[in-house]
């Protein structure tokens, strides 16, 4: 029996819907046309599950051109939101080395490798020291997908180079919390500056989103105490140790 992953991984509709959460398609007629088509006939909501050692699991949910990433573990009462790509983007989740550890593990159990890399590359904090490597990987994956034309690949790369690189962003090693994101360009839940989830909840509801949906997305009320660094740090320790 084919898995959900096998059903969508080679389809243009899935990747156009996924990429458009982080890339403005304006200026590329073919991508813009497909984006408009998906507004009228969106692909169904999907939840892709990725297993890791010690009962950790990442769940990536895509719906209507937005997607979010959550961590599951038996120690958690509910799924921990770790990243999201939409108009309230919080996608700077992984350090470059962490991204490679995650995708290296998944390459042994889930393929093709280009698809895993492309999927999780949108949750990398693209700092200046890894920007060139990130763009090279993005280009390689987009080309390997065989669903984007050369012109479309160049549009996505150019937009990413212009928008995604974080200039005022740094990782600080905290002895208790692990790596913590800092800087005004930090769109990351791993911040002790404190993602104000109450303010984000109010903002998302004011934008017309259903309050119950927003509450589920943000993991409220349990996540009002802030990001669960301990569980996420243990997840990274396990993954980087495999």
N, C-alpha and C positions, 0 to 999 in steps of 0.2 A: 504494500500500500504506500502510495506517495505521501510524503509529509507536506504540511502547509508550506514549509520553507521551499521544498522542491517545486511546488506549484507556482510560486511567485518569483523565484530568484532570477529567472531568465526573461521576465516579462517587462516590457517597456513601461506599461501603465504603473506598475509598482514602483519602479525606480524614479520615474518622473514625479510621482506623488511624493516619494520620500525626499528627493533632492530639493523640491520646491519649498520645503519647510525652511531651508537655510539659504536658498539662492533666489534672487529676483530674476525672473525669466524675461523681464522687459528688455527689448533690444535683440532678442533672439526669436524670430517669428515662429519657427517650428516648435520650440519649447513652449512659447506662449500659447500657441494654438492647442497643444495637448493639455496644458494647464486649464484652459477654458473648457475643454471637453470634459475634463475630470470634475469640474464644478457642476456640470449638468448630469454627468453619469459617474459619480465617484466610485472608486473601488471599495469593496467592503472593508470594514474595520478588521484589523489583524492583530493578533498577539503572538509574537515569536519568542519562544523560550529557549534559553541557552544555559546548559548545565555546567557547573564547575565543581571542583572537589569540595568535600566537607559540607555537602547539602546546600551550597550557595547556588543561586539561580538569578540570572538577569532576564527580565521580561521587557521586550520592546513592543509597545503598542502603537500602531499607526492608524490614523483616522482622518479623512478629509484634508490631507495635506499638512497635518501636524503629527508629531510623534513624541513619545515620552519613554523614559527608561526607568525601571524600578529594580531594586534588589530585594530578593526574597531569601529568608533564612528561618529555620525553626525558632531562633531566639527572638524574632521580631513578631509583635502582635499583628502587624499589618505590613504590607509591602512598603519599603522605604523609597520614596521618590529621590532619584539621584541626578536626573537630567531631563530637559524638555526643550523641544524646538517648536516654537510658534511665535506669536507677536510678543510674548513675555519670555523670551529665550533665556534658558539657563543651561547651556550646553557645554560649558568649559569644565568637563568632568575629569578627564584623564590627563595626567602628565604623559609625555611622549613615551617614556619607558614603560609606563603602566599600560598604555594602549597596546604596545607590542606584546606585553605579557598576556593580556586578554586574548588578542587575536592569535598569538602563537598556540595557546592552549586550544582554542576553538578549531584551529586548522587541522588538528589531529582527529577531530570528531565531527566537524561540519564543514562542508565545502560547497562551492569552490572558494579558494582562499581569497580571490579578488573581491568576492561578494561580502565576505566577513569583514575584510579590511575597509571596504567602501561603507558598509553599514555603520561601523563604529568610528570611522574617521570623522564623522560629524559630531562626535562627543569628545574630541580632543581639544584641549586648550592650546590654540595655535599661537605660541609665543614666538618672539623674533628668532630665538635660537633653534627652533625646529620648523620654521615656516617653509623653508626650501624643501626639506625632506617631506613635509606634509603635502605640499603641492605636487611634488614628484609622485608620491604614492597615489594621490587623488587622480592625477592624469593617467597613471598606469591602470588603475582600477576602472575608471570610466571607459577607457579604450578596450580593456579586456571584457567588459560587459557586453559589447557588440549591440547595445541598444541606443547608443548616442552617436550622432554624426561627428565628424571632425570639427565642424563649426560649433556644434553644441558643447563639445568638450572644452573648446577654447573659451566659450562664453562662461561656463561654470568656473573654469580656472581663473579667469580674469576677475570675475566677481569675488571669488574667494580670496584672491590676493589683495583685493582692494578693501574688503570688508571684514574678513574673518581674523586677520592677524591682530593680536592684542598687544598694543604698544606699552600701555601702563598696566602690566600684569606681571606678578611674580609669585613663585611658590616659596613658602617659608616652612622650614622643618620645625614642627612643634614636638617637644619630647613626649607629650601626652596624647595629642590628637593625630600626629603624623603630619603629612603635607597639607598646608592650609593655603588657600588662595587669597591674594591681596591685590589691591590696585583698583582704580576707577573703571578700568576696562574688564574687570573680572565679572563674568556672567556665570557664576559657579556656586553651587550649593555648599561646597566645601569651604565655607567662609565663616570665621568667627565674628566678622563684622555683623554677622547675623542677617541672613535673608529674612526680611520682615514678611512672614507668610500671611499675617493678618492684612497688611497693606496690599500684598499681591492678590489675596482672595478678593478684597474689595474692588481692586482694579479690574480683575478678570470678570467679576459679576457686573460691574458698571459697563463693560464692553459688550454685554448682552449674553454672556455665557450662563447656562443653567447653574444656579448655586450648588445643587446636589452634585452635579458633574464636576464642578470646580473643587468641591470638598473632597471628592474621591481622587481626583488627579493629584491634589497637593498632599493627600494623606492626612488631612485634618480629622480630628483634633490632635492626635498623638504627635504629629510633627511640629506643633507649635513651640515645643521646647528647643527646636533647632535640629540641625543635621546630626544624625547618629554617626559620629566619627568612629566610635569603637567598632561597630559592626562592619563599616566600610573598610576600616584599616585591616581588620582581620580577613576580610574578603581578598584584599590586595596581597596580604602576606601569604595566604594560601595559593593564590594564582601565581605569584611571582616565585613561589617555591617549587612549582611543578615543572 
